[in-house]
Amino acid sequence: MKGPTVVIIGGGIVGLATAYRLMESLPEVQITVLEKEDRVAAHQTGRNSGVIHSGLYYRPGSLKAICCRQGRAALIRFCEAEAIPYEPCGKVIVAVEEAERSRLQALYERGQQNGVACTLIPPERLRELEPHAQGVAALHVPEAGIVSYRAVAERLQEKLVAAGHRVVFQAPVQRIVPDGRGVVLETPVGTFRADVAVNCAGLYADRIAQMDGLEPGVRIVPFRGEYYELRPERRYLCRHLIYPVPDPAYPFLGVHFTRLIDGRVVCGPSAVLAFAREGYRLTDVSLSELLEMLAYPGCRRLVRRHWRKGFQELLQSLSKRYYLRQARRLIPEVASEDFLPAPSGVRAQAVDREGRLVDDFLVLESPRMVHVVNAPSPAATSAFSIGVLVARQVQARFD
């Protein structure tokens, strides 16, 4: 007898991990993942720095804090079971001046509240861990790590297909039509009926929610993260992960150095307001999407409130010299000729009508769907835990 059907919109790591958790908890369910590109992990999943976050930064008790801690453990178990390379290399968060000590102390205390193993260390210990980093103090977080989230997503795809489920490519959802207690999703490659549908569309999550007749109360605003790569002979400047003390007013972590799982070292990202939801370059402009952003009161209020920070990020984008100045705060030896161009990423960040950046994950429900509306970093680390949360909501519909 044919079982109930679930269709998941989005073939990034959150969508695929949700499908995997559903496959585990509801083996009778038939799952279809719809992905608008020709491969999985085409956007945020495949364009980030591959960091396995520890859960240090997030407000205790928040979904981010809970899901990151649980998701990190589940991610590592999956990597070990599937022989996917990962490295628990650890990181240092560096206070480069005395004024940052209090914020570093606050980070340490938050880490303790979240159950993260971390240690405040003096400059001497910092130099042992990262000989080329410079600061007056640092926080050592040994639980941080690196992995290829693209590799994780591809393995999830393989396991879903091997179990008899479907991953359908070049299938952007164009219309959602109620059908009894379920929905019909219309795409260029056909229609797909679901008893329950799940929205994991990332950069387009708000639009999918609106197609479903739900007003999510937020809009996705894209922020481009721009990176440089250290030339091979200078990779020794960064052994593992080197971060600045973040500004608590923003959910971005600042320009930092990250060793990737393949041995490369990248510096970044910046956080520049993009002019298209998939605006990976400064010249990528979608007039319709830009006008949509400008028409949204929350985006206008965000720009008015944080124009100085926005100008600083744009200057960083336009000027390699200014970018280098930020990088040299952590590693003074790095030089302009050490930087090679590297691919950019785009962060899908929900903004409310008051112009506030939504700090936590946001999962909403409608009569026929579950919507993961806001899932920025550390969503990749948290994906398996977010998947459990969504799977429970789906299961409750069938129960």
Order of alpha helices (4+ residues) and beta strands (2+ residues): beta-alpha-beta-beta-alpha-beta-beta-alpha-beta-alpha-beta-beta-alpha-beta-beta-beta-beta-beta-alpha-beta-beta-beta-beta-beta-beta-alpha-alpha-alpha-alpha-beta-beta-beta-beta-alpha
